[in-house]
Amino acid sequence: MSKKDKDYTGFPGDCNQTQLKALADFRNIVNAMGLSDKVYDDPYLLRFLRARKFDINKTQIMFNDFIKWRKENDVDNIMTYMFEELPQVRTYYPHGYHKTDKMGRPLYIERIGMLQLNKLFEITSEQRLIKYYIQSYELLLKRIFPACSQAKGTRIDQTFTILDLKGGSMKMVSKQVYNFIQLASNVGQNNYPEILGKMYIVNAPMMFTGIWAMIKIWLDEKTKNKITILGSSYKDELLKHIDIDNLPDFLGGNSKCENTDALSLNIGPWNPDGTKPLFPVEQPAKQEEETQELNQTQEDEDQKQKFDQLKSALADMQFASPTEKAPHNPNKYEVTTQNNHMVSDTPLNTEVGEEDNQFSQQQQQQLQQQLQQD
């Protein structure tokens, strides 16, 4: 039985003819902008098309705003941003990536109930956090998704997100929180569309219904449909999507995270043993020292190789008489004489005055002996 047009998801390999036509038209627009199709490949463009229901005009407006936003925020150089307060931020705002779900999508977890907003903004600012979010999204696209795709053997370009509200209270609900959620939400929705695959909000208290009514007005309809709110009876639902060994222990799984730094280590196919941190500011001093030592060793080897080549060239150097022409060797700088001038047997001939043409056979032998001793 053939699929109806409305049954096509718009994901790579599952597009109807109308969607493929929109993709081709959008591709022409992006190419005309001079953007690389290696960066903005078809799956990348399909995310924007799905976000705007394959309306090419709305998609073009969204994409143009996105490119403008990237330039204004210097996103191409975001990996040079050093979020030095990250360890402290995690103390007051526990979050991170932790393994994958059954589909191979990275698990992103925020322990919102443990958020201490006032202390958080004592050590950082909203703008610095937003830059951190941008850096996180770029790492997601460039490192996490590719590693998940390789591990699963199929393209992965969406996340499975869990927001844990355990321990939260009405005190954390303020205008500042709303403003931050709105700004952070806009960064994702407007510039990294269709990244969210599924979200569960767990341990939601009864009062959260009213809070959610205020938050969801900032979300588009498609995003809202991906979000499920659960109380304390969430484990069975999560285990439908996540293997118990991948689910953190504080959510009812077997993966040891409570009272450890496991969530901060961002463990997953992109960082299997937790020794390859995601963020530039996390690069350990030892790793930097090892890199410097490796670079220095390579430089020493290069210098030694060049010196050995020079020794070989000088040791093998032969001087011909005025009436002889030494055979050309392209790997050596040889010198012959013409009409009392010295002529280099290389692509660039350089004349040498007669007073300089006094390199005796004895001096040549002394040079060879000295080089052999070195």
N, C-alpha and C positions, 0 to 999 in steps of 0.2 A: 504494500500500500504506500503510495507516494505521500510525502509530507506536504502539508499546506504551508503557504508562505509564512503565516503567523507562527508556525512551529519552529522556524529556523532561529537559532540563538544569535547569529551575527558574530560568532566566534570564528577564528580561523578554521576553515574546512567545513563550516556549517552555515553558509550564507546562501540566500536565494538570489535570483537574477537581479532583482531590484537592489539588494544590498551590494552585490558585486559591482553593479553599475555605479552606485554611490561611492564605493571604494576606489574605482578607476578614476572617477571625476575628482575625488579628493586627492588622489595620488598626483594627478596633473597639477592641481593647485599647489601642493607642497613642493613638487619639483620646480615649479615656476618661481618659488620663493628661494630657490638655491639651497635647500636643506638636504642633508645626506639621507639617502634611502637606507643606509646601513644603520643609522640611528633611528630614523623614523620609518621603520619597516611596516609591512601591512598589519601585523598584530597590534603595533603601536597605534596606527591610524584607526583601526577598528575600535579601539577603546573610546576614542573621541566620538566616532560615529554612533556607537551603541549608547553613549551618554546623551546624545541628542536625537536618538531614535532614527538615525540615518537621514535626518533632514540636512541636506548638504549646506544650505545657507546658514543654519544655526551652528552646524559643526564648524564651518569656516570662521564664524565670529568667535566661537570658543577657542579655536586653535590660534587665531591671530592674537587674542588676549593672552593666551598662554605663552606664546613666543615673546610678546612684549614684557610680560611678567618675568620671564627668565632673564631677559636683558637687564631689567630694572633691579633684579636681585642678584645679578652676577652668578647665576646658577652654574654656569660652565666651570666656575672656579670655586664652587662650594666646598670641595674636598680640602681646600687650604684653610678652611675655618676650624679654629681650635676652640672647642667648647670645654674650657678648662674646669668648669664647675660640675662636669658630668657626674663624678662619683658622689658629690654632695646632693646633686639633683635626684639621683636614684634613691637616696636615703629618704627624702621627703615625697618622692613621686616614683614608687617602684614600678618598673615596666621593662619590657624587653621581648626579644624573639626567643622561642623555645621549641625546637624540633618542628615536626610537621604533622598535618592531619592525614587521614587515610588516602586522600587524593594527592598527597605530596605538597600541599600548600603550606607555607610557613605559618606557624602559630605565633600570633602577636598578642601579648597579654599586658594589661594594665591593672594594677591593684588600686583602683580609684578610691576604694574605701580607706586606704592608708595614706591618701594624699593629704599633705600638710601645706596648704596653699600659702599661708602667710610666711612660713619659714622658707618655702620655695622661692618666693619673690624677694626674700632678703638676700639670697645668694645669686640670683639671676634676674633677668628682665624678660618681659613678654617677647620683645623683639629677638633676643638671643635664643629663646626657646623656639621661636618660629624658624630661625635659621637652622637650628638643630633638627627640627622636623623636616625641613627641606633636604638637609644632608641625609637624614634617615631614608627619605623616599628615594633619593638618588642611589643610595647603597642597596636599597631593596631592588631597584631595577637593574643595577649593574653587577651586583654580586650575589644577592640572596636568590632571586628568581632563576638566574642561570644555573646556580648550584643545585637548586631544587629540581630544575628541568632535567639536568644531567642524571641526578640520582633516580628520578622517576621514569626517565626514558620518554618523556613527553613534555610539551611546553607547559610551564607553570607561570602564570602571571597575575594571580590573585592570592589574597591572604585569608586566613581564618582568624578572626579576632575575638578575644574574650575580655570583657570588662568586669572585674570582680569588685562588687560594692561592699563586701563584708567589712564591717567596722566603720562605715561611713555614718554621717549624721547630717541633720539639716544645717549645721553650722557651716558646712562647706559650700552651701548654696548661697551665692552672692552675685552681685552685678559683675564683679571682677571675673568670677568663674564663667558666667554666661558669655562675657566678652571674649574670654580666652577660648572657650569651646567653639564659639562662632568663628573666630579668626582661624583657629587650627582646622576647623571643618572646611572652611573656604579654601584653604591651601590644598587640601586633598581633593575636594569635589571639583574645583575649577581647574586644577593643574595636573592632577594625577587621577583622572576619572577611571572608574571601573576597576580599581585596584582591590577594593573590598569584595571578597567572595561571599563571606558569611560572618555575622557578628552575633555573639550571645552576650547579653548583660545578665550576670548571675548574682545571686544573693541580694536581689532587689527588694528593699523593704516596701511595705504597703504605701507609704507616702511617696514612693518614687513615681507613681502614676501621674501625679500632678507635676512633678519635675520634668518627666518625659514629655508631657504635653507642651511644655515651654521649649524644650530642646529640639524636638522634632520639626518645629516650624522652620528651622534652618537647613533641614535636609531635604533633598529632592525625593520624589516619590519612589524612584527605583532603589535608592539607598535605604529608605525606611522599610521597604519590603524585604530587605536582607537582614533586618535586625529582629531578634527574638528576645523577649524579656522573661526571665525566669526567677523564681524565688530561691529557696534553699534546696529544693528537689530538682537538681539540674544534672546530676552525675550521669544518669542513664541516657539522657539526651546528648550529652557531650560524647559519651562513649560510642554513640552511633557514628560519629565522625572522626574520633581520635582514638588511637590505640592506647590502652591503659598505661603502657610503659612510656608513652610520650606525654601523657597528661601529668602536670605537676601535682605533687602530693597535696598541696593546699586546695586543690580542686577535686580531690578524690582519686587521683591517679597514683602510679608507682614511681614516677620520676622525682627524685629527691631534690627539692628546691627550698622548702621551708628552713629558715635559719641558716641558709647558705647564700652564696653569691651566684648561684646557677642561673637565675633569671637575668642578672646583669651581664653574664658571660655571652649571652646571645648564641647558645649552642644549637647547631643544626647542620645540615649538609654543607653549608658555607663555612662552618667552624666546628668540625666534629668533636674535638676534644677541648674546646675552649681556649686554645692557645693562639688563635689568630683573631684578635679583636677587630671589630667592625670599624670603629671610629678612629680617625687620625690621632686624636688626642690620647687614645689608649695605647698607642705603640709603646711597649716597654723600653726602658733605657737600655736593658741588656740587648734587646733586638737591634736597637739603633747602633750600639757599640759593635755588635757582630757585623752589621752591615758596613760600618765604617772600616772595620778590620778587613772584611772581604774586599772592599773597594781598594784599600791600601795594598793588600796582597796582590791584587790584579795589576795595580799600577807598578808595583815592584817587578812583577813578572814581565810586564810590557817593556819597562826600562832595560831589564836584563836582556830580553830578546833583541832589542834595538842595539844594545852595546855589543852583543855577540855578533850581530850582523855587520856592525861597523868594523869589529876586529877582523872578521873573515874577509871583508872587502879590502881592508888595508893590507892584511897579510898576503892575500893573493894578487895584490896589485903588481903589474908588470910594466916596465918602461921600455919602449922600443927605441931603436936608434933612428936618426933623422931619415934614413933611407928605407925603414921598415914600417909596415902598417900592421899593428896587432889585430888579431881577429876580434870582431865585435862580440861582446857578451852583454846582453841586455840587463843582466842582474848585477853588473859591476859598473863602477865609474872608472873607466880606463882613460889613460891620457896618451896621446901620440904627439909628435912634433911635426910642424910644417913651417919651413922657411924661418927657422929660429923663433917660432911662436909655439906655445903649447896649446893644443886643441883637445877639448874634452870629447870623448867618443860617446856622447849622450845627445838627446834631442836638443839641448841648449848648449851651443858652443861658446866658450868664454875665452877670450884672448888673455894671455899672460905675458908680461914683459920679460925680456931676456935676462934681466937681473934676478928674476924670480926662478929661472930655470936652472937652478943650481943644486937640485936634489941628487946627491951622489949615490952610487951603489952602496957605499959603506954606510951612509946614513939610512938607507932603506933597510939594510940588514940589521942595524942597531934598533930601528923601529920594530921590525918583526920580532927580534929577541925580547924587547921590552913588553910587547903585547902578549907573547907567549908566557912570560913570567906572570903577567896579570891574570 
